[in-house]
Amino acid sequence: MRDIVLVANPASSGFTGAGFRDVVNILTKSFAVTRIWPETAQQATEVATDAALRGVYAVVAMGGDGVVNRVANGIVDSPTALGIVPVGTTNVLARILGVPKKPRNAARALADAIPAPRAVARVTATIDNEERTSLATFNVGVGFDADVVEVAEKRPNAKLMFGSMHYARTAASKLFGAYGSKQPNLRVRHGDETFDGVTMLCQLHHTYTYFGRVPLRFGPGPFPGATAIVIEHLSPLTGADLAGRAAIRKPVDGIAGITKLDDVQHLIVEADPIAHVQTDGELLGAASRVHIAPDHDALSILIPR
């Protein structure tokens, strides 16, 4: 019987003790399960790293995108696969991969899921003159969306109670506040080209917005590499245009002041003054420089049949 480690986050919005017991009972029919409840995000990564070093078949993240990201960071560049049982607020990566929404069904799907490589991005951010490296499984943001995460995470209870609406409200507050008159402070380098903007968004898949289960599509997809947009000015009108296109599932092509970069292999963002950066909705901090490099073979994920 194959060994797996189940890393569960009881603080996730959809986590219940009964649901956890059901998931464990389902998984034990197909795997030898070690159950761990990490006390910190860093411990979740350390547990996953230890499992990968021991050659465990898979580490299953039971939680939201935060614990999925931490587990992915722990098993990157190893044969150990990532499994997902979604019990978070939005569960972006699980939705992208077609993982069943109900935890019990997601656990059942892991029994015959197929390990497959999925595109990720290695992100190196210079924060307080030190380089910090993180893995992104679906998106990276510098500027606006990272600022939204920074503010929203200060009220974790509101996140649990109101979910996506909490992020939507925070985003609207930012949009109608300082960003309405903000001048470009980012210099984005893509190959031999440079672009100035107030925010940069890079995604590996169609990313779900703050406004609920609606993807913000940069293009028709699927993407051969990463796809990014650089926004020169983020006015309420631009924000409304982006939200409207997300609602009708229309790509962002053609919006004035937004540059789309296809098939990104390397992307460098320099910020002056420094700007917040996030990966998969996890705030890394305020960085002066961010390097983003997609990698198609660094992470294996259990994909439902």
C-alpha positions, 0 to 999 in steps of 0.5 A: 500500500502506498504511503501518503501524508495528509496535511490538514489545516483546521483553520480553513473555512470549510474544515470540520472534524467530521469531514476530516474523519470521513476523508481519513477513512476514505483515504485509508482504503487505498493508502497508508495515511500519516495525519499531521495538523501543522501549527504554522505555515512554515511547519506545513512546508517542513512536513512536506519536505520531510515526506519528499525526502523519505520518498512518500508517494504523495502529500495531500493538502486538506485546506485552502490555497494557502496550505496547498501552496505551502505543501507544493513548496515543500515537495518541489523538485521531487517525485512526491506528488501533490494531492488536494482535498479542498476545504478553503474559501475559494480553492482556486487550484482545485477548481482549475484542476477539476478536483471534486468540490466536496471533500469526500468526493475529492478523497475518493478521486485520489485513489485512482488519480494520475500523477502528472507534471503541471506548470508552476513558477519559481518566484524570487523576491528581494525583500529587505535586501534578502532574496526569498524564493517561493513557488506559485502554482497558479498566479503571482501578483506585484502591486494591486492584488498583493496590496489587497491580500495584505489588507484582507489578511489583517482581518482573518475572521472577515475572510472566514465569514465572508470569503470572496466578498471580503476580498471584493470589498477590500479590492473596491476600497483600494481601487477607489482609494490610492490607486485611482491617482497612483503613478507607475512605480513598476518597471517590468522587463520581458525579454528586450522589452520594458513596460511601466505600470502600477501593477503586474499580474502573472498567471499559469492558468485562468485565475479566479478573481476576488469577486467569486468563482469567476475566472479573469481570463488574460487570453483564450488559453491554454497557455504554452507558458505563463501569461502576464498583464501590466497595468499602466494606470488602474482607475475605477473605470479600468477596474470595472472593465476588468470585472465586467469582462471576468463576469462574461468570461471575456479576455482582457485584450484591447483594454487601453493601458493594459499590456498582455505578455504571452508565453512568458519564460522570464519576467523581472519586476523592479519596484521603486518604491517597493511593492507588495508581492503575492504568490497564490494569494500568500503575501511574501512581503514588500519587494524591490525586485521580483524574478518570475520563471515558469517551470513545467516539470518541477511539480507533480500533481494528482489529477482526477481521472 
